[in-house]
Amino acid sequence: MLKDFLKESWNHKASAIGPVLLRITLGILWLEMGIQNWQAFGIDYFISKRFLRSIFG
């Protein structure tokens, strides 16, 4: 009974944490790629700042 309870609570925690970790990981990857692209194309910092503000509000 205790084993089942622990398994259930672990599954619940994992399902709650999973998407958050995925979002954080994707966010970091997106930022890394974005920064490299901005440097590669020489896009002005001001434009990239405005772009980020338009996404995140």
mmCIF file of the N, C-alpha and C atoms, coordinates in Angstrom:
data_MODEL
# 
_entry.id   MODEL 
# 
loop_
_atom_site.group_PDB 
_atom_site.id 
_atom_site.type_symbol 
_atom_site.label_atom_id 
_atom_site.label_alt_id 
_atom_site.label_comp_id 
_atom_site.label_asym_id 
_atom_site.label_entity_id 
_atom_site.label_seq_id 
_atom_site.pdbx_PDB_ins_code 
_atom_site.Cartn_x 
_atom_site.Cartn_y 
_atom_site.Cartn_z 
_atom_site.occupancy 
_atom_site.B_iso_or_equiv 
_atom_site.pdbx_formal_charge 
_atom_site.auth_seq_id 
_atom_site.auth_comp_id 
_atom_site.auth_asym_id 
_atom_site.auth_atom_id 
_atom_site.pdbx_PDB_model_num 
ATOM 1   N N  . MET A 1 1  ? 0.830  -1.201 0.000   1.00 0.00 ? 1  MET A N  1 
ATOM 2   C CA . MET A 1 1  ? 0.000  0.000  0.000   1.00 0.00 ? 1  MET A CA 1 
ATOM 3   C C  . MET A 1 1  ? 0.876  1.268  0.000   1.00 0.00 ? 1  MET A C  1 
ATOM 4   N N  . LEU A 1 2  ? 1.884  1.275  0.868   1.00 0.00 ? 2  LEU A N  1 
ATOM 5   C CA . LEU A 1 2  ? 2.806  2.412  0.913   1.00 0.00 ? 2  LEU A CA 1 
ATOM 6   C C  . LEU A 1 2  ? 3.546  2.558  -0.412  1.00 0.00 ? 2  LEU A C  1 
ATOM 7   N N  . LYS A 1 3  ? 3.934  1.409  -0.974  1.00 0.00 ? 3  LYS A N  1 
ATOM 8   C CA . LYS A 1 3  ? 4.647  1.414  -2.251  1.00 0.00 ? 3  LYS A CA 1 
ATOM 9   C C  . LYS A 1 3  ? 3.784  2.044  -3.353  1.00 0.00 ? 3  LYS A C  1 
ATOM 10  N N  . ASP A 1 4  ? 2.504  1.650  -3.382  1.00 0.00 ? 4  ASP A N  1 
ATOM 11  C CA . ASP A 1 4  ? 1.587  2.214  -4.382  1.00 0.00 ? 4  ASP A CA 1 
ATOM 12  C C  . ASP A 1 4  ? 1.429  3.721  -4.191  1.00 0.00 ? 4  ASP A C  1 
ATOM 13  N N  . PHE A 1 5  ? 1.321  4.135  -2.929  1.00 0.00 ? 5  PHE A N  1 
ATOM 14  C CA . PHE A 1 5  ? 1.170  5.563  -2.631  1.00 0.00 ? 5  PHE A CA 1 
ATOM 15  C C  . PHE A 1 5  ? 2.392  6.345  -3.112  1.00 0.00 ? 5  PHE A C  1 
ATOM 16  N N  . LEU A 1 6  ? 3.576  5.823  -2.802  1.00 0.00 ? 6  LEU A N  1 
ATOM 17  C CA . LEU A 1 6  ? 4.807  6.486  -3.228  1.00 0.00 ? 6  LEU A CA 1 
ATOM 18  C C  . LEU A 1 6  ? 4.902  6.546  -4.745  1.00 0.00 ? 6  LEU A C  1 
ATOM 19  N N  . LYS A 1 7  ? 4.521  5.449  -5.387  1.00 0.00 ? 7  LYS A N  1 
ATOM 20  C CA . LYS A 1 7  ? 4.563  5.397  -6.846  1.00 0.00 ? 7  LYS A CA 1 
ATOM 21  C C  . LYS A 1 7  ? 3.614  6.431  -7.448  1.00 0.00 ? 7  LYS A C  1 
ATOM 22  N N  . GLU A 1 8  ? 2.401  6.520  -6.892  1.00 0.00 ? 8  GLU A N  1 
ATOM 23  C CA . GLU A 1 8  ? 1.417  7.493  -7.378  1.00 0.00 ? 8  GLU A CA 1 
ATOM 24  C C  . GLU A 1 8  ? 1.923  8.923  -7.199  1.00 0.00 ? 8  GLU A C  1 
ATOM 25  N N  . SER A 1 9  ? 2.434  9.223  -6.002  1.00 0.00 ? 9  SER A N  1 
ATOM 26  C CA . SER A 1 9  ? 2.889  10.589 -5.740  1.00 0.00 ? 9  SER A CA 1 
ATOM 27  C C  . SER A 1 9  ? 4.100  10.928 -6.617  1.00 0.00 ? 9  SER A C  1 
ATOM 28  N N  . TRP A 1 10 ? 4.971  9.938  -6.863  1.00 0.00 ? 10 TRP A N  1 
ATOM 29  C CA . TRP A 1 10 ? 6.122  10.166 -7.736  1.00 0.00 ? 10 TRP A CA 1 
ATOM 30  C C  . TRP A 1 10 ? 5.653  10.448 -9.156  1.00 0.00 ? 10 TRP A C  1 
ATOM 31  N N  . ASN A 1 11 ? 4.708  9.645  -9.650  1.00 0.00 ? 11 ASN A N  1 
ATOM 32  C CA . ASN A 1 11 ? 4.180  9.851  -11.001 1.00 0.00 ? 11 ASN A CA 1 
ATOM 33  C C  . ASN A 1 11 ? 3.541  11.228 -11.121 1.00 0.00 ? 11 ASN A C  1 
ATOM 34  N N  . HIS A 1 12 ? 2.822  11.634 -10.081 1.00 0.00 ? 12 HIS A N  1 
ATOM 35  C CA . HIS A 1 12 ? 2.171  12.940 -10.097 1.00 0.00 ? 12 HIS A CA 1 
ATOM 36  C C  . HIS A 1 12 ? 3.219  14.051 -10.137 1.00 0.00 ? 12 HIS A C  1 
ATOM 37  N N  . LYS A 1 13 ? 4.254  13.924 -9.291  1.00 0.00 ? 13 LYS A N  1 
ATOM 38  C CA . LYS A 1 13 ? 5.320  14.932 -9.270  1.00 0.00 ? 13 LYS A CA 1 
ATOM 39  C C  . LYS A 1 13 ? 6.046  14.976 -10.610 1.00 0.00 ? 13 LYS A C  1 
ATOM 40  N N  . ALA A 1 14 ? 6.345  13.794 -11.140 1.00 0.00 ? 14 ALA A N  1 
ATOM 41  C CA . ALA A 1 14 ? 7.080  13.727 -12.405 1.00 0.00 ? 14 ALA A CA 1 
ATOM 42  C C  . ALA A 1 14 ? 6.272  14.370 -13.527 1.00 0.00 ? 14 ALA A C  1 
ATOM 43  N N  . SER A 1 15 ? 4.957  14.114 -13.538 1.00 0.00 ? 15 SER A N  1 
ATOM 44  C CA . SER A 1 15 ? 4.126  14.687 -14.599 1.00 0.00 ? 15 SER A CA 1 
ATOM 45  C C  . SER A 1 15 ? 3.989  16.195 -14.429 1.00 0.00 ? 15 SER A C  1 
ATOM 46  N N  . ALA A 1 16 ? 4.094  16.682 -13.189 1.00 0.00 ? 16 ALA A N  1 
ATOM 47  C CA . ALA A 1 16 ? 4.020  18.126 -12.954 1.00 0.00 ? 16 ALA A CA 1 
ATOM 48  C C  . ALA A 1 16 ? 5.347  18.807 -13.282 1.00 0.00 ? 16 ALA A C  1 
ATOM 49  N N  . ILE A 1 17 ? 6.463  18.128 -12.958 1.00 0.00 ? 17 ILE A N  1 
ATOM 50  C CA . ILE A 1 17 ? 7.789  18.724 -13.151 1.00 0.00 ? 17 ILE A CA 1 
ATOM 51  C C  . ILE A 1 17 ? 8.250  18.609 -14.604 1.00 0.00 ? 17 ILE A C  1 
ATOM 52  N N  . GLY A 1 18 ? 7.885  17.512 -15.257 1.00 0.00 ? 18 GLY A N  1 
ATOM 53  C CA . GLY A 1 18 ? 8.338  17.240 -16.617 1.00 0.00 ? 18 GLY A CA 1 
ATOM 54  C C  . GLY A 1 18 ? 8.189  18.399 -17.586 1.00 0.00 ? 18 GLY A C  1 
ATOM 55  N N  . PRO A 1 19 ? 6.958  18.898 -17.767 1.00 0.00 ? 19 PRO A N  1 
ATOM 56  C CA . PRO A 1 19 ? 6.752  20.004 -18.713 1.00 0.00 ? 19 PRO A CA 1 
ATOM 57  C C  . PRO A 1 19 ? 7.536  21.261 -18.345 1.00 0.00 ? 19 PRO A C  1 
ATOM 58  N N  . VAL A 1 20 ? 7.690  21.513 -17.050 1.00 0.00 ? 20 VAL A N  1 
ATOM 59  C CA . VAL A 1 20 ? 8.441  22.693 -16.611 1.00 0.00 ? 20 VAL A CA 1 
ATOM 60  C C  . VAL A 1 20 ? 9.909  22.560 -17.004 1.00 0.00 ? 20 VAL A C  1 
ATOM 61  N N  . LEU A 1 21 ? 10.486 21.379 -16.723 1.00 0.00 ? 21 LEU A N  1 
ATOM 62  C CA . LEU A 1 21 ? 11.882 21.139 -17.104 1.00 0.00 ? 21 LEU A CA 1 
ATOM 63  C C  . LEU A 1 21 ? 12.052 21.237 -18.612 1.00 0.00 ? 21 LEU A C  1 
ATOM 64  N N  . LEU A 1 22 ? 11.087 20.706 -19.342 1.00 0.00 ? 22 LEU A N  1 
ATOM 65  C CA . LEU A 1 22 ? 11.141 20.754 -20.801 1.00 0.00 ? 22 LEU A CA 1 
ATOM 66  C C  . LEU A 1 22 ? 11.125 22.199 -21.283 1.00 0.00 ? 22 LEU A C  1 
ATOM 67  N N  . ARG A 1 23 ? 10.245 23.011 -20.700 1.00 0.00 ? 23 ARG A N  1 
ATOM 68  C CA . ARG A 1 23 ? 10.159 24.419 -21.085 1.00 0.00 ? 23 ARG A CA 1 
ATOM 69  C C  . ARG A 1 23 ? 11.450 25.153 -20.793 1.00 0.00 ? 23 ARG A C  1 
ATOM 70  N N  . ILE A 1 24 ? 12.025 24.889 -19.603 1.00 0.00 ? 24 ILE A N  1 
ATOM 71  C CA . ILE A 1 24 ? 13.282 25.552 -19.234 1.00 0.00 ? 24 ILE A CA 1 
ATOM 72  C C  . ILE A 1 24 ? 14.392 25.162 -20.203 1.00 0.00 ? 24 ILE A C  1 
ATOM 73  N N  . THR A 1 25 ? 14.478 23.854 -20.496 1.00 0.00 ? 25 THR A N  1 
ATOM 74  C CA . THR A 1 25 ? 15.513 23.357 -21.408 1.00 0.00 ? 25 THR A CA 1 
ATOM 75  C C  . THR A 1 25 ? 15.357 23.974 -22.792 1.00 0.00 ? 25 THR A C  1 
ATOM 76  N N  . LEU A 1 26 ? 14.124 23.966 -23.308 1.00 0.00 ? 26 LEU A N  1 
ATOM 77  C CA . LEU A 1 26 ? 13.869 24.548 -24.626 1.00 0.00 ? 26 LEU A CA 1 
ATOM 78  C C  . LEU A 1 26 ? 14.165 26.045 -24.622 1.00 0.00 ? 26 LEU A C  1 
ATOM 79  N N  . GLY A 1 27 ? 13.813 26.715 -23.527 1.00 0.00 ? 27 GLY A N  1 
ATOM 80  C CA . GLY A 1 27 ? 14.078 28.143 -23.412 1.00 0.00 ? 27 GLY A CA 1 
ATOM 81  C C  . GLY A 1 27 ? 15.560 28.458 -23.469 1.00 0.00 ? 27 GLY A C  1 
ATOM 82  N N  . ILE A 1 28 ? 16.355 27.655 -22.742 1.00 0.00 ? 28 ILE A N  1 
ATOM 83  C CA . ILE A 1 28 ? 17.810 27.855 -22.736 1.00 0.00 ? 28 ILE A CA 1 
ATOM 84  C C  . ILE A 1 28 ? 18.380 27.601 -24.126 1.00 0.00 ? 28 ILE A C  1 
ATOM 85  N N  . LEU A 1 29 ? 17.942 26.495 -24.752 1.00 0.00 ? 29 LEU A N  1 
ATOM 86  C CA . LEU A 1 29 ? 18.417 26.185 -26.105 1.00 0.00 ? 29 LEU A CA 1 
ATOM 87  C C  . LEU A 1 29 ? 18.046 27.299 -27.071 1.00 0.00 ? 29 LEU A C  1 
ATOM 88  N N  . TRP A 1 30 ? 16.794 27.804 -26.958 1.00 0.00 ? 30 TRP A N  1 
ATOM 89  C CA . TRP A 1 30 ? 16.317 28.861 -27.846 1.00 0.00 ? 30 TRP A CA 1 
ATOM 90  C C  . TRP A 1 30 ? 17.152 30.126 -27.668 1.00 0.00 ? 30 TRP A C  1 
ATOM 91  N N  . LEU A 1 31 ? 17.439 30.459 -26.405 1.00 0.00 ? 31 LEU A N  1 
ATOM 92  C CA . LEU A 1 31 ? 18.259 31.646 -26.143 1.00 0.00 ? 31 LEU A CA 1 
ATOM 93  C C  . LEU A 1 31 ? 19.668 31.482 -26.694 1.00 0.00 ? 31 LEU A C  1 
ATOM 94  N N  . GLU A 1 32 ? 20.263 30.294 -26.464 1.00 0.00 ? 32 GLU A N  1 
ATOM 95  C CA . GLU A 1 32 ? 21.609 30.027 -26.988 1.00 0.00 ? 32 GLU A CA 1 
ATOM 96  C C  . GLU A 1 32 ? 21.637 30.192 -28.504 1.00 0.00 ? 32 GLU A C  1 
ATOM 97  N N  . MET A 1 33 ? 20.677 29.571 -29.176 1.00 0.00 ? 33 MET A N  1 
ATOM 98  C CA . MET A 1 33 ? 20.610 29.654 -30.639 1.00 0.00 ? 33 MET A CA 1 
ATOM 99  C C  . MET A 1 33 ? 20.359 31.085 -31.077 1.00 0.00 ? 33 MET A C  1 
ATOM 100 N N  . GLY A 1 34 ? 19.456 31.763 -30.373 1.00 0.00 ? 34 GLY A N  1 
ATOM 101 C CA . GLY A 1 34 ? 19.120 33.138 -30.714 1.00 0.00 ? 34 GLY A CA 1 
ATOM 102 C C  . GLY A 1 34 ? 20.316 34.061 -30.610 1.00 0.00 ? 34 GLY A C  1 
ATOM 103 N N  . ILE A 1 35 ? 21.067 33.919 -29.515 1.00 0.00 ? 35 ILE A N  1 
ATOM 104 C CA . ILE A 1 35 ? 22.248 34.766 -29.309 1.00 0.00 ? 35 ILE A CA 1 
ATOM 105 C C  . ILE A 1 35 ? 23.277 34.514 -30.410 1.00 0.00 ? 35 ILE A C  1 
ATOM 106 N N  . GLN A 1 36 ? 23.500 33.245 -30.741 1.00 0.00 ? 36 GLN A N  1 
ATOM 107 C CA . GLN A 1 36 ? 24.453 32.911 -31.800 1.00 0.00 ? 36 GLN A CA 1 
ATOM 108 C C  . GLN A 1 36 ? 23.996 33.483 -33.141 1.00 0.00 ? 36 GLN A C  1 
ATOM 109 N N  . ASN A 1 37 ? 22.694 33.382 -33.422 1.00 0.00 ? 37 ASN A N  1 
ATOM 110 C CA . ASN A 1 37 ? 22.174 33.905 -34.684 1.00 0.00 ? 37 ASN A CA 1 
ATOM 111 C C  . ASN A 1 37 ? 22.308 35.420 -34.747 1.00 0.00 ? 37 ASN A C  1 
ATOM 112 N N  . TRP A 1 38 ? 21.998 36.101 -33.636 1.00 0.00 ? 38 TRP A N  1 
ATOM 113 C CA . TRP A 1 38 ? 22.120 37.557 -33.620 1.00 0.00 ? 38 TRP A CA 1 
ATOM 114 C C  . TRP A 1 38 ? 23.559 37.967 -33.866 1.00 0.00 ? 38 TRP A C  1 
ATOM 115 N N  . GLN A 1 39 ? 24.507 37.253 -33.264 1.00 0.00 ? 39 GLN A N  1 
ATOM 116 C CA . GLN A 1 39 ? 25.918 37.571 -33.469 1.00 0.00 ? 39 GLN A CA 1 
ATOM 117 C C  . GLN A 1 39 ? 26.325 37.274 -34.906 1.00 0.00 ? 39 GLN A C  1 
ATOM 118 N N  . ALA A 1 40 ? 25.839 36.148 -35.435 1.00 0.00 ? 40 ALA A N  1 
ATOM 119 C CA . ALA A 1 40 ? 26.213 35.744 -36.789 1.00 0.00 ? 40 ALA A CA 1 
ATOM 120 C C  . ALA A 1 40 ? 25.693 36.737 -37.819 1.00 0.00 ? 40 ALA A C  1 
ATOM 121 N N  . PHE A 1 41 ? 24.462 37.210 -37.641 1.00 0.00 ? 41 PHE A N  1 
ATOM 122 C CA . PHE A 1 41 ? 23.877 38.124 -38.621 1.00 0.00 ? 41 PHE A CA 1 
ATOM 123 C C  . PHE A 1 41 ? 24.131 39.587 -38.270 1.00 0.00 ? 41 PHE A C  1 
ATOM 124 N N  . GLY A 1 42 ? 24.759 39.815 -37.110 1.00 0.00 ? 42 GLY A N  1 
ATOM 125 C CA . GLY A 1 42 ? 25.093 41.182 -36.721 1.00 0.00 ? 42 GLY A CA 1 
ATOM 126 C C  . GLY A 1 42 ? 23.879 42.049 -36.447 1.00 0.00 ? 42 GLY A C  1 
ATOM 127 N N  . ILE A 1 43 ? 22.803 41.420 -35.975 1.00 0.00 ? 43 ILE A N  1 
ATOM 128 C CA . ILE A 1 43 ? 21.591 42.192 -35.693 1.00 0.00 ? 43 ILE A CA 1 
ATOM 129 C C  . ILE A 1 43 ? 21.820 43.041 -34.441 1.00 0.00 ? 43 ILE A C  1 
ATOM 130 N N  . ASP A 1 44 ? 21.377 44.270 -34.517 1.00 0.00 ? 44 ASP A N  1 
ATOM 131 C CA . ASP A 1 44 ? 21.584 45.227 -33.434 1.00 0.00 ? 44 ASP A CA 1 
ATOM 132 C C  . ASP A 1 44 ? 20.951 44.749 -32.130 1.00 0.00 ? 44 ASP A C  1 
ATOM 133 N N  . TYR A 1 45 ? 21.631 45.035 -31.022 1.00 0.00 ? 45 TYR A N  1 
ATOM 134 C CA . TYR A 1 45 ? 21.147 44.649 -29.693 1.00 0.00 ? 45 TYR A CA 1 
ATOM 135 C C  . TYR A 1 45 ? 19.784 45.270 -29.400 1.00 0.00 ? 45 TYR A C  1 
ATOM 136 N N  . PHE A 1 46 ? 19.586 46.503 -29.842 1.00 0.00 ? 46 PHE A N  1 
ATOM 137 C CA . PHE A 1 46 ? 18.324 47.206 -29.602 1.00 0.00 ? 46 PHE A CA 1 
ATOM 138 C C  . PHE A 1 46 ? 17.152 46.461 -30.225 1.00 0.00 ? 46 PHE A C  1 
ATOM 139 N N  . ILE A 1 47 ? 17.350 45.968 -31.455 1.00 0.00 ? 47 ILE A N  1 
ATOM 140 C CA . ILE A 1 47 ? 16.298 45.238 -32.159 1.00 0.00 ? 47 ILE A CA 1 
ATOM 141 C C  . ILE A 1 47 ? 15.987 43.936 -31.423 1.00 0.00 ? 47 ILE A C  1 
ATOM 142 N N  . SER A 1 48 ? 17.034 43.218 -30.999 1.00 0.00 ? 48 SER A N  1 
ATOM 143 C CA . SER A 1 48 ? 16.820 41.956 -30.299 1.00 0.00 ? 48 SER A CA 1 
ATOM 144 C C  . SER A 1 48 ? 16.123 42.191 -28.961 1.00 0.00 ? 48 SER A C  1 
ATOM 145 N N  . LYS A 1 49 ? 16.441 43.310 -28.303 1.00 0.00 ? 49 LYS A N  1 
ATOM 146 C CA . LYS A 1 49 ? 15.801 43.639 -27.032 1.00 0.00 ? 49 LYS A CA 1 
ATOM 147 C C  . LYS A 1 49 ? 14.312 43.915 -27.254 1.00 0.00 ? 49 LYS A C  1 
ATOM 148 N N  . ARG A 1 50 ? 14.006 44.657 -28.317 1.00 0.00 ? 50 ARG A N  1 
ATOM 149 C CA . ARG A 1 50 ? 12.606 44.935 -28.646 1.00 0.00 ? 50 ARG A CA 1 
ATOM 150 C C  . ARG A 1 50 ? 11.867 43.651 -28.988 1.00 0.00 ? 50 ARG A C  1 
ATOM 151 N N  . PHE A 1 51 ? 12.542 42.758 -29.705 1.00 0.00 ? 51 PHE A N  1 
ATOM 152 C CA . PHE A 1 51 ? 11.973 41.468 -30.081 1.00 0.00 ? 51 PHE A CA 1 
ATOM 153 C C  . PHE A 1 51 ? 11.623 40.657 -28.837 1.00 0.00 ? 51 PHE A C  1 
ATOM 154 N N  . LEU A 1 52 ? 12.556 40.590 -27.883 1.00 0.00 ? 52 LEU A N  1 
ATOM 155 C CA . LEU A 1 52 ? 12.310 39.861 -26.634 1.00 0.00 ? 52 LEU A CA 1 
ATOM 156 C C  . LEU A 1 52 ? 11.167 40.495 -25.852 1.00 0.00 ? 52 LEU A C  1 
ATOM 157 N N  . ARG A 1 53 ? 11.121 41.825 -25.825 1.00 0.00 ? 53 ARG A N  1 
ATOM 158 C CA . ARG A 1 53 ? 10.060 42.515 -25.098 1.00 0.00 ? 53 ARG A CA 1 
ATOM 159 C C  . ARG A 1 53 ? 8.703  42.224 -25.730 1.00 0.00 ? 53 ARG A C  1 
ATOM 160 N N  . SER A 1 54 ? 8.665  42.119 -27.054 1.00 0.00 ? 54 SER A N  1 
ATOM 161 C CA . SER A 1 54 ? 7.398  41.829 -27.731 1.00 0.00 ? 54 SER A CA 1 
ATOM 162 C C  . SER A 1 54 ? 6.917  40.409 -27.434 1.00 0.00 ? 54 SER A C  1 
ATOM 163 N N  . ILE A 1 55 ? 7.860  39.487 -27.180 1.00 0.00 ? 55 ILE A N  1 
ATOM 164 C CA . ILE A 1 55 ? 7.474  38.117 -26.842 1.00 0.00 ? 55 ILE A CA 1 
ATOM 165 C C  . ILE A 1 55 ? 7.046  38.018 -25.384 1.00 0.00 ? 55 ILE A C  1 
ATOM 166 N N  . PHE A 1 56 ? 7.867  38.566 -24.478 1.00 0.00 ? 56 PHE A N  1 
ATOM 167 C CA . PHE A 1 56 ? 7.631  38.377 -23.048 1.00 0.00 ? 56 PHE A CA 1 
ATOM 168 C C  . PHE A 1 56 ? 6.804  39.491 -22.413 1.00 0.00 ? 56 PHE A C  1 
ATOM 169 N N  . GLY A 1 57 ? 6.498  40.520 -23.171 1.00 0.00 ? 57 GLY A N  1 
ATOM 170 C CA . GLY A 1 57 ? 5.628  41.564 -22.671 1.00 0.00 ? 57 GLY A CA 1 
ATOM 171 C C  . GLY A 1 57 ? 6.314  42.626 -21.848 1.00 0.00 ? 57 GLY A C  1 
# 
